[in-house]
Amino acid sequence: MSNTALLAMDIQNGIVGRLAAPDYLPRLARAVDAARSAGIPVLHVVVGFRSGHPEVSERNMAFSGLGTSGVFTPADPGAAIHPDLAVRPDETVITKKRVSAFAGSDLEMVLRAQGITDLVLTGVATSGVVLSTLRQAADLDYRLTVLADGCADTDEEVHRVLTEKVFPRQATVTTVDEWAKAVATQGPKP
């Protein structure tokens, strides 16, 4: 597992607040705790822009509606990582500019520098950051695991189709508890 990293993606106040599942954050926190106990790096991926959103093209359907508002800028409390998954001092925060964790970020450089070859994907939304990151990571030859219940989407049917039918084509799909049990049997790492 030393070449593995867990990606906690878009677990930001303004995004997680849209979910109706009160059990999601405690479950995801169990995955993060399991990774930390096993010595697996936890990388927090967030969407973020400069004030005025100069990185956002009017042609970008996902983000052009933000205009020049302060949403997902450093001053926006909604852009902060949810306190249930508070970042530890030794953990890296990756800021992306698009849907995929790789788009407009230094994620690939950080992964290469740490010798990471295996990614465990979690986040909100399954149909957004998880799907886009999985597809790009697969094309970059990373070995992938998706924690199905460590992902969430406002559309439960889309989540189900992705985790049961689409993701298994490029990743091992499991649950938080199954994955946590598997990494715990490996013993704690320094």
WOKA-V211168 format. One record per residue. N is the residue number from 1. PSI is psi in radians with two decimals (* if undefined). Layout:
n->N psi->PSI
n->N psi->PSI
This chain:
n->1 psi->-0.03
n->2 psi->-0.29
n->3 psi->0.31
n->4 psi->2.53
n->5 psi->2.52
n->6 psi->2.23
n->7 psi->2.06
n->8 psi->1.81
n->9 psi->2.28
n->10 psi->0.61
n->11 psi->1.11
n->12 psi->2.59
n->13 psi->-0.80
n->14 psi->-0.27
n->15 psi->-0.84
n->16 psi->-0.53
n->17 psi->-0.30
n->18 psi->-0.22
n->19 psi->2.55
n->20 psi->0.11
n->21 psi->1.76
n->22 psi->-0.32
n->23 psi->-0.08
n->24 psi->-0.94
n->25 psi->-0.76
n->26 psi->-0.64
n->27 psi->-0.78
n->28 psi->-0.65
n->29 psi->-0.60
n->30 psi->-0.69
n->31 psi->-0.76
n->32 psi->-0.76
n->33 psi->-0.71
n->34 psi->-0.73
n->35 psi->-0.84
n->36 psi->-0.77
n->37 psi->-0.57
n->38 psi->0.02
n->39 psi->0.35
n->40 psi->2.18
n->41 psi->2.41
n->42 psi->2.11
n->43 psi->2.19
n->44 psi->2.11
n->45 psi->2.23
n->46 psi->2.69
n->47 psi->2.36
n->48 psi->2.55
n->49 psi->2.83
n->50 psi->2.81
n->51 psi->2.33
n->52 psi->-0.11
n->53 psi->0.88
n->54 psi->-0.27
n->55 psi->-0.15
n->56 psi->2.07
n->57 psi->2.58
n->58 psi->-0.29
n->59 psi->-0.17
n->60 psi->1.87
n->61 psi->-0.57
n->62 psi->-0.64
n->63 psi->-0.20
n->64 psi->-0.43
n->65 psi->-0.22
n->66 psi->-0.43
n->67 psi->-2.39
n->68 psi->0.31
n->69 psi->2.99
n->70 psi->0.21
n->71 psi->2.33
n->72 psi->0.57
n->73 psi->2.94
n->74 psi->-0.48
n->75 psi->-0.16
n->76 psi->2.04
n->77 psi->-0.46
n->78 psi->-0.31
n->79 psi->-0.23
n->80 psi->2.58
n->81 psi->2.38
n->82 psi->2.39
n->83 psi->-0.39
n->84 psi->-0.32
n->85 psi->0.71
n->86 psi->2.33
n->87 psi->2.30
n->88 psi->2.74
n->89 psi->-0.51
n->90 psi->0.11
n->91 psi->2.57
n->92 psi->2.40
n->93 psi->2.19
n->94 psi->2.20
n->95 psi->2.16
n->96 psi->2.82
n->97 psi->-0.03
n->98 psi->-2.86
n->99 psi->-0.87
n->100 psi->2.51
n->101 psi->-0.34
n->102 psi->-0.37
n->103 psi->2.01
n->104 psi->0.37
n->105 psi->3.05
n->106 psi->0.43
n->107 psi->-0.84
n->108 psi->-0.66
n->109 psi->-0.75
n->110 psi->-0.75
n->111 psi->-0.79
n->112 psi->-0.76
n->113 psi->-0.53
n->114 psi->0.01
n->115 psi->0.47
n->116 psi->2.23
n->117 psi->-0.24
n->118 psi->2.27
n->119 psi->2.40
n->120 psi->2.06
n->121 psi->2.31
n->122 psi->2.78
n->123 psi->3.14
n->124 psi->2.05
n->125 psi->2.67
n->126 psi->-0.72
n->127 psi->-0.03
n->128 psi->-1.75
n->129 psi->-0.67
n->130 psi->-0.87
n->131 psi->-0.87
n->132 psi->-0.71
n->133 psi->-0.75
n->134 psi->-0.83
n->135 psi->-0.77
n->136 psi->-0.72
n->137 psi->-0.67
n->138 psi->-0.72
n->139 psi->-0.39
n->140 psi->0.11
n->141 psi->0.49
n->142 psi->2.54
n->143 psi->2.35
n->144 psi->2.46
n->145 psi->2.38
n->146 psi->2.23
n->147 psi->1.73
n->148 psi->-0.76
n->149 psi->0.08
n->150 psi->0.05
n->151 psi->2.71
n->152 psi->2.69
n->153 psi->2.62
n->154 psi->-0.30
n->155 psi->1.80
n->156 psi->-0.60
n->157 psi->-0.72
n->158 psi->-0.76
n->159 psi->-0.82
n->160 psi->-0.84
n->161 psi->-0.76
n->162 psi->-0.85
n->163 psi->-0.47
n->164 psi->-0.50
n->165 psi->-0.65
n->166 psi->-0.94
n->167 psi->-0.65
n->168 psi->-0.24
n->169 psi->-0.39
n->170 psi->-0.03
n->171 psi->2.76
n->172 psi->2.25
n->173 psi->2.23
n->174 psi->-2.99
n->175 psi->2.89
n->176 psi->-0.86
n->177 psi->-0.72
n->178 psi->-0.76
n->179 psi->-0.77
n->180 psi->-0.69
n->181 psi->-0.74
n->182 psi->-0.76
n->183 psi->-0.48
n->184 psi->-0.56
n->185 psi->-0.29
n->186 psi->-0.26
n->187 psi->2.71
n->188 psi->2.53
n->189 psi->2.66
n->190 psi->*
